[in-house]
């Protein structure tokens, strides 16, 4: 297992075919204000790639953008809604089709309200990950080894989590409704960016 670090774009040909796990690190939680700093990506074969964007970046990243926009590749996220908005706003692409482990967890782990990545990895895969760097400064001139390992761990387990969650979705008869939720996620992200982040447009009032 190796964590590779890249500046401004992903090198061509470093990912195998098939689903890819993706995460983002930003300067904060308000997408138009808080710039995209890092995109993490993994093909599930054991290595992770981190793409760092400098202040003032034009986010051209042609190789990364092509992979994110490829309709033949399933994109795996944990809380896809946030990452899809960041990718759309800064990289200018819609990353689809989508699978979100947080949504899948909410649909099948109804016995708990703990749907964070750390809890999922611990329960479903029997491993422990640290979230100590979650709120660190991702916009600095250098990323520490702790930051790099944290960022890589956010995509390291998503393929295995998807496999386990799919078993549970099928067992509970919720595969179809999960897929419908996944399909809606790019639209949900677009609503966030357009000014409806906390509004349930389906609500009666």
Secondary structure, DSSP 8 states (H G I E B T S, - for coil): --EEEEESS--TT-S-SS-EEEEEEESSS-TTTS-EEEEEEE-SSS-EEEEE--TT-----HHHHHHHH-TTS-EEESSHHHHHHHIIIII-----SEEEHHHHHHHH-TT-S--SHHHHIIIII------TTTTS-TTSSS--HHHHHHHHHHHHTHHHHHHHHHHHHHHTT-HHHHHHHHHHHHHHHHHHHHT-SS--TTS--
